[in-house]
């Protein structure tokens, strides 16, 4: 009984740690990369500067 407990308990704790890490918001946003919205704004500004039709205008 003790042997099964000593094998199962670390695996359960690691599973809980991974579950909590996957729920963090920092995994979705990389501060080094530009955000998708800033890229979209930049593309829209570049199109407007070239005289192309902008969406919503």
PyMOL commands that set and color helices and strands:
alter all, ss='L'
color gray80, all
select helices_A, chain A and resi 2-22+25-27+36-50
alter helices_A, ss='H'
color red, helices_A
deselect
rebuild
show_as cartoon
